[in-house]
Amino acid sequence: MSSIWTPGGERPVERGRVDEPAELTQEQEELLAELQAAREQLASTPASVVVANHAIGLFQLAALHLDREPPNLDDARLAIDAFAALVEGLAGRLGEEEAALRDGLAQLRLAFVQVSQRG
């Protein structure tokens, strides 16, 4: 018997025989095929494009928090810091989108200062 750590402490885990998998339905097979196709597409996409896409999501998250009434400065700051960690931490490795990401970071930082001085 082995164990697994959980926030509540170690829990014993019995190792047993894995039963034969049940047959998949047509719908399950189609979903698995779609999942495999999505994985292949993601694997064929340069990592710089995927990382830049995630960075844009952080940009949008920061802008969303800055645009609230009242602005949520703590959450905006966290999103901006995460965005900066990607853009600045991966300088020279973000491909064609790097310049636009740097511009976006500068715009967010300026917007943060302006919004935080309003009130």
C-alpha positions as CSV (number, residue, x, y, z in Angstrom):
1,M,0.0,0.0,0.0
2,S,1.3,3.5,-0.9
3,S,0.1,6.9,0.1
4,I,-0.7,10.3,-1.4
5,W,-0.2,13.7,0.3
6,T,-3.2,15.9,0.6
7,P,-3.7,19.2,2.5
8,G,-5.3,17.1,5.3
9,G,-2.2,14.8,5.6
10,E,-1.1,11.5,4.1
11,R,-3.8,9.2,2.9
12,P,-3.3,5.5,2.1
13,V,-4.0,4.4,-1.5
14,E,-4.5,0.8,-2.4
15,R,-3.1,-0.4,-5.6
16,G,-5.4,-2.7,-7.4
17,R,-5.9,-4.3,-10.7
18,V,-7.3,-1.9,-13.4
19,D,-10.4,-3.3,-15.0
20,E,-10.7,-3.5,-18.7
21,P,-12.0,-0.2,-20.0
22,A,-15.6,-0.1,-21.1
23,E,-16.4,0.3,-24.7
24,L,-16.7,3.9,-25.8
25,T,-19.9,5.3,-27.3
26,Q,-19.8,6.9,-30.7
27,E,-20.0,10.3,-29.0
28,Q,-17.1,9.6,-26.7
29,E,-15.0,8.4,-29.7
30,E,-15.8,11.6,-31.6
31,L,-14.9,13.7,-28.5
32,L,-11.6,11.8,-28.2
33,A,-10.8,12.4,-31.9
34,E,-11.6,16.1,-31.5
35,L,-9.3,16.3,-28.4
36,Q,-6.5,14.5,-30.3
37,A,-6.9,16.9,-33.2
38,A,-6.8,19.9,-30.9
39,R,-3.6,18.5,-29.2
40,E,-2.0,18.0,-32.6
41,Q,-2.9,21.6,-33.6
42,L,-1.5,23.0,-30.4
43,A,1.7,20.9,-30.7
44,S,2.2,22.2,-34.3
45,T,1.9,25.9,-33.2
46,P,5.1,27.6,-32.1
47,A,5.2,28.0,-28.3
48,S,5.9,31.7,-28.8
49,V,2.5,32.1,-30.3
50,V,0.8,30.2,-27.5
51,V,2.6,32.2,-24.8
52,A,1.9,35.5,-26.5
53,N,-1.8,34.5,-26.6
54,H,-1.8,33.8,-22.9
55,A,0.0,37.2,-22.3
56,I,-2.8,38.9,-24.2
57,G,-5.3,37.2,-21.9
58,L,-3.4,38.8,-18.9
59,F,-3.5,42.2,-20.7
60,Q,-7.3,41.8,-21.1
61,L,-7.7,40.7,-17.4
62,A,-5.8,43.8,-16.2
63,A,-7.8,46.1,-18.4
64,L,-11.0,44.6,-17.2
65,H,-10.1,45.3,-13.5
66,L,-9.0,48.8,-14.4
67,D,-12.3,49.5,-16.1
68,R,-14.5,48.5,-13.1
69,E,-16.3,51.1,-11.1
70,P,-14.6,51.4,-8.7
71,P,-11.4,49.9,-10.2
72,N,-10.0,46.8,-8.6
73,L,-6.4,48.0,-8.4
74,D,-5.1,44.9,-6.5
75,D,-6.3,42.5,-9.1
76,A,-5.2,44.8,-11.9
77,R,-1.8,45.1,-10.4
78,L,-1.5,41.3,-10.2
79,A,-2.5,40.8,-13.8
80,I,-0.1,43.6,-14.9
81,D,2.7,42.0,-12.9
82,A,2.0,38.6,-14.4
83,F,1.9,40.1,-17.9
84,A,5.2,41.9,-17.3
85,A,6.8,38.6,-16.0
86,L,6.0,37.0,-19.3
87,V,6.9,39.9,-21.6
88,E,10.0,41.0,-19.7
89,G,11.1,37.6,-18.5
90,L,10.9,36.2,-22.1
91,A,12.4,39.2,-23.9
92,G,13.7,38.2,-27.3
93,R,11.8,34.9,-27.3
94,L,8.2,36.0,-28.1
95,G,8.4,36.2,-31.8
96,E,6.6,38.7,-34.0
97,E,4.2,39.8,-31.3
98,E,6.9,40.9,-28.8
99,A,6.9,44.6,-29.8
100,A,3.1,44.8,-29.5
101,L,3.2,43.0,-26.2
102,R,5.8,45.5,-24.9
103,D,3.6,48.4,-26.1
104,G,0.6,46.9,-24.4
105,L,2.5,46.6,-21.1
106,A,3.5,50.2,-21.3
107,Q,-0.1,51.2,-21.9
108,L,-1.3,49.2,-19.0
109,R,1.2,50.6,-16.6
110,L,0.3,54.2,-17.7
111,A,-3.4,53.4,-17.3
112,F,-2.8,51.9,-13.9
113,V,-1.1,55.1,-12.7
114,Q,-3.9,57.3,-14.2
115,V,-6.7,55.2,-12.7
116,S,-5.0,55.0,-9.3
117,Q,-4.5,58.8,-9.1
118,R,-8.2,59.5,-9.8
119,G,-9.4,58.3,-6.6
